[in-house]
Amino acid sequence: MSDDTTAPQFRSDVTVDLVRSAAADSDVIWAARVSTAGEQSLEALQQDPEKSKGLINYLMRDRHGTPFEHNSMTFFISAPIFVFREFHRHRSGWSYNEESGRYRELEPVFYVPAEERKLVQQGRPGRYEFVEGTEKQHRVVTEAMESAYRESYERYQEMLAAGVAREVARAVLPVGLFSSMYATCNARSLMHFLSLRTKRENSAVPSFPQREIEMVAERMEEQWARLMPLTHAAFETHGRVAP
């Protein structure tokens, strides 16, 4: 049986920390102005980006995307493994490093949906929607997940105690286990991610993300919007479509 140091913990949230950034609206401006100003575009580094709000909107509207790539943000993300499996489908403009069950003993932290998480799927693929679950359904989900998590982690601990390699023992653990990773991107790749992994009324192209990856996306967007407010506003204005 698990002792206090290996007793499972259950979480309904995710965490996203911006650990490093070199990203500002001015990065978009000088990158764009090199087309017409050459080396004189460096002067834009010292200018107030508010004066070039129109340029940023023009680039976003007409989908001139490369000026939005000359910046960088690194996030430290803690979320269930099944979120990362979706996340890693985003490859262009992204770099990842995730914790490894081969090299460290994995902590018993598991995902259980919060009460407000919609549980019931209605409709057919491409036209379905999720609706609220009943109190009984939430209880069934919570009890089933917590029971399965406890059992799997006990078996994991048994194998480790018997001298089995971590890379073998981890196979028994479920995708509801929390993992952590660094994810590095630029504003253009982040906008593409947000266009697919958030659902907004003002989106020009509808998206239907799984709620758990949308939780991650929302936290990333909040932090990016503080770094590049003009770029974020243009993204919103023009239908949340990546340029």
C-alpha positions in Angstrom: 0.0 0.0 0.0 1.1 3.6 -0.5 2.6 5.5 2.4 2.2 9.2 3.0 5.0 10.1 0.6 3.4 8.2 -2.3 -0.3 8.9 -1.6 -2.0 10.1 -4.8 -2.9 13.7 -5.1 -5.9 14.8 -7.3 -6.0 18.0 -9.2 -8.6 19.7 -11.5 -6.4 22.6 -12.7 -3.3 23.1 -14.8 -0.4 25.5 -14.3 1.4 27.7 -16.9 4.4 29.8 -16.0 6.2 32.2 -18.4 9.8 31.5 -17.4 11.6 33.5 -20.2 10.6 35.9 -22.9 12.0 38.1 -25.6 8.7 39.3 -27.1 7.3 42.8 -27.7 5.2 44.5 -30.2 8.2 46.4 -31.4 9.7 43.1 -32.6 7.0 42.9 -35.2 7.6 46.4 -36.4 11.3 46.3 -37.0 11.0 42.9 -38.6 8.3 44.2 -41.0 10.1 47.5 -41.8 13.3 45.8 -43.0 11.4 45.2 -46.3 11.4 48.9 -47.1 13.9 50.5 -44.8 16.8 48.0 -44.7 19.2 48.7 -41.8 17.2 51.8 -40.9 14.5 49.5 -39.6 16.6 49.1 -36.4 15.4 52.6 -35.4 12.0 51.0 -34.7 13.6 49.3 -31.6 13.5 52.6 -29.8 10.1 53.8 -31.1 6.8 53.7 -29.2 5.0 50.7 -30.8 1.6 52.5 -30.3 2.6 54.7 -33.2 2.7 51.7 -35.4 -0.5 50.0 -34.3 -1.9 50.4 -37.9 1.1 48.5 -39.3 0.5 45.6 -36.9 -3.2 45.5 -37.9 -2.3 45.6 -41.6 0.1 42.7 -41.2 -2.5 40.7 -39.3 -5.4 41.5 -41.6 -3.5 40.6 -44.8 -1.7 37.7 -43.2 1.9 38.8 -43.6 3.0 36.3 -41.0 6.8 36.3 -40.8 7.2 39.5 -38.8 5.4 37.8 -35.9 8.1 35.1 -35.7 10.9 37.3 -34.5 10.3 36.8 -30.8 10.4 34.0 -28.3 8.5 32.8 -25.2 9.2 29.8 -23.0 6.5 28.4 -20.8 6.7 25.8 -18.0 3.5 23.8 -18.1 2.1 21.2 -15.7 -0.9 19.3 -17.1 -2.1 15.7 -17.6 -0.2 13.6 -20.1 -3.2 13.4 -22.4 -3.0 17.2 -22.8 0.6 16.9 -23.9 -0.2 14.3 -26.4 -2.5 16.8 -28.1 -0.1 19.6 -27.6 2.8 17.9 -29.4 0.8 17.8 -32.6 1.8 21.5 -32.9 5.3 21.2 -34.4 6.0 24.3 -36.6 7.6 27.0 -34.5 7.5 24.9 -31.3 10.2 23.3 -29.1 9.5 20.9 -26.3 11.3 19.2 -23.4 9.2 17.0 -21.1 10.0 15.2 -17.9 11.0 11.6 -18.4 9.6 8.5 -16.7 12.8 6.7 -17.7 15.1 9.0 -15.6 13.0 9.9 -12.6 10.4 8.3 -10.4 7.0 9.9 -11.4 5.0 11.7 -8.7 1.5 10.5 -7.9 -0.4 13.6 -9.1 -3.5 12.8 -11.2 -6.2 14.7 -13.0 -9.9 14.6 -11.9 -12.4 16.9 -13.7 -13.8 19.7 -11.7 -17.6 19.8 -11.1 -18.0 22.5 -13.8 -16.4 20.3 -16.5 -19.1 19.2 -19.0 -19.2 15.4 -19.1 -21.9 14.4 -21.7 -21.3 14.4 -25.4 -24.3 14.9 -27.7 -24.6 14.8 -31.5 -22.4 13.3 -34.1 -18.7 13.9 -34.9 -18.3 17.4 -36.4 -21.6 18.6 -34.9 -21.5 17.4 -31.3 -21.6 19.5 -28.2 -20.9 18.9 -24.5 -23.4 19.5 -21.8 -23.5 19.4 -18.0 -23.3 16.1 -16.3 -25.5 15.0 -13.4 -24.4 14.8 -9.8 -24.4 11.1 -10.2 -22.2 11.2 -13.3 -19.7 13.4 -11.6 -19.6 11.0 -8.6 -19.0 8.0 -10.9 -16.2 9.8 -12.8 -14.5 10.9 -9.6 -14.7 7.6 -7.9 -13.7 5.6 -10.9 -10.7 7.8 -11.7 -9.4 8.0 -8.2 -9.7 4.2 -7.7 -7.9 3.4 -10.9 -5.2 6.0 -10.2 -4.5 4.5 -6.7 -4.4 1.0 -8.1 -2.0 1.8 -11.0 0.3 3.8 -8.8 0.5 1.0 -6.2 1.4 -1.4 -8.9 4.1 1.0 -10.2 5.6 1.3 -6.7 5.6 -2.5 -6.4 7.6 -2.9 -9.5 10.1 -0.2 -8.5 10.5 -1.9 -5.1 11.2 -5.2 -6.9 14.0 -3.6 -8.8 12.2 -3.2 -12.1 13.5 -0.3 -14.3 11.6 2.9 -14.2 11.1 2.8 -18.0 9.3 -0.6 -17.7 7.3 0.1 -14.5 5.9 3.4 -15.9 3.9 1.5 -18.5 1.2 0.8 -15.9 0.5 4.5 -15.3 -2.5 6.2 -17.0 -2.6 9.4 -19.2 -4.3 11.2 -16.4 -1.0 11.4 -14.6 0.4 15.0 -14.5 3.6 15.7 -16.4 5.6 18.9 -16.9 7.4 20.4 -19.8 9.0 23.5 -21.3 7.4 24.7 -24.4 9.0 27.5 -26.5 7.3 29.3 -29.3 7.0 32.6 -31.1 3.8 34.7 -31.4 2.9 33.3 -34.8 3.1 29.7 -33.7 1.2 30.6 -30.5 -1.6 32.3 -32.4 -2.0 29.2 -34.6 -2.2 27.1 -31.4 -4.7 29.5 -29.8 -6.9 29.5 -33.0 -7.3 25.7 -32.7 -7.2 25.2 -28.9 -9.7 27.9 -27.7 -13.3 28.4 -28.5 -14.4 32.0 -28.9 -17.5 33.6 -30.4 -15.4 36.1 -32.4 -13.3 33.3 -34.1 -13.6 33.5 -37.9 -13.0 29.7 -38.0 -14.8 27.7 -35.3 -12.8 25.4 -33.1 -13.9 22.7 -30.7 -11.0 22.0 -28.3 -10.9 19.5 -25.5 -11.5 21.6 -22.3 -8.3 20.5 -20.6 -6.0 21.8 -23.4 -8.1 24.9 -23.7 -7.3 25.6 -20.0 -3.6 25.6 -20.9 -4.2 27.8 -23.9 -6.2 30.3 -21.9 -3.3 30.7 -19.4 -0.7 31.1 -22.2 -2.8 33.7 -23.9 -3.2 35.8 -20.8 0.6 36.0 -20.4 1.3 36.6 -24.1 -1.3 39.4 -24.2 0.6 41.3 -21.5 3.8 41.0 -23.5 2.4 42.0 -26.9 -0.9 43.8 -26.3 -1.1 45.4 -29.8 -0.4 42.1 -31.5 -3.0 40.4 -29.3 -5.6 43.0 -30.0 -5.0 42.7 -33.7 -5.4 38.9 -33.4 -8.7 39.5 -31.7 -9.9 42.1 -34.2 -9.2 39.9 -37.2 -11.0 36.8 -36.1 -8.3 35.0 -34.1 -6.7 33.6 -37.3 -2.9 33.2 -37.3 -1.3 35.3 -40.0 
